[in-house]
Amino acid sequence: MIEIERKFRTKCTNFERLAHSKSTIAQGYLNSDAERTVRVRLKNNKGYLTIKGKSNATGTSRFEWEKEIDYQEAEALLTLCEDHVISKTRYLIPVGKHLFEVDVFHGKNEGLVIAEVELQDENEVFEKPEWLGEEVTGQLEYYNSYLSNHPFTTWK
């Protein structure tokens, strides 16, 4: 239940041709406290409830628990969430032995594109595609819970 991932900005925004699948995601936060977040997500036709713990010092690892819940219940919970509901399209892109999740944000986070790669170990080596940009692992402003309260379009 420990999630190990690294996050990056990207150098491009069109991932349609690289992806082997894509999903439409809406998510909100019932709690966006840095010590623990509680997220509700609608992904395609499924609902999820996720709890994440505080990240370690490098921002690479943290506790994560996720459970699929009834779609209508997830929709109802989404109405109770803090501030802005995040809307994004997620592309799954295989690169070498890893799968990158590339999130193209919409609405109040339009213009932001983040790629994440999940790892088995914090020091695991992975192939970095040419479209990968600046690493933002551990930078609070690139966490979705932060973006729900401080949308990308409001950054100076």
Secondary structure, DSSP 8 states (H G I E B T S, - for coil): -EEEEEEEEES-S--TTT-SEEEEEEEEEEE--TTEEEEEEEETTEEEEEEEE---TTSSEEEEEEEEE-HHHHHHHHTTSSS--EEEEEEEEEETTEEEEEEEE-GGGTT-EEEEEE-SSTT------TTEEEE-TT-GGGSHHHHHHS-GGG--
